[in-house]
């Protein structure tokens, strides 16, 4: 993952961190929203803590196969992540700080 952008001088010393004016204008024109593939790359937590990541049907099938391991109050498995990512779902609700 990228640690942040840095502007360097001819001796490779960091002069300034952040976006160039052109990059800032491009982000501003996009409404500062990341495209889905970029957003997904930044959401590693969904891969690690989500138990399963995929379409609602896939996540439901994983939930049904593992129902005995889930809470007794759970009636369905698919949860929408905190930031919608093009129809992807997880088994765990990751909108809160703690996973189920």
C-alpha positions, 0 to 999 in steps of 0.5 A, a space after each residue: 500500500 502506498 504510504 503517501 505521495 512525496 515531492 522530492 528535489 534533485 538530491 532525493 530529499 522530501 520537499 513536500 508531501 501530498 497531492 500536486 495541484 493537478 492531482 487535487 483538481 482531478 480528485 475534486 472533480 471526482 467528488 473526492 470519491 475513490 473508484 470501486 477497485 481502488 476502494 476495495 484495495 484500501 479495504 483489506 479489513 473486509 478480506 481479513 475480518 469479513 469471514 466471506 466476501 462476495 455476492 449476496 448469494 455467495 455470502 448467504 451460502 457460506 452463512 447457511 453452511 456455517 449457521 451453527 457457528 453464528 449467533 442464534 438471532 441471525 436470520 440472514 448472513 449477507 451484510 453490506 460493508 460500511 462503504 458499499 463496494 459494487 454489490 459486495 457483501 460480507 458475513 460479518 457486519 464491519 460497520 462497527 469497530 468490532 466484528 460480530 
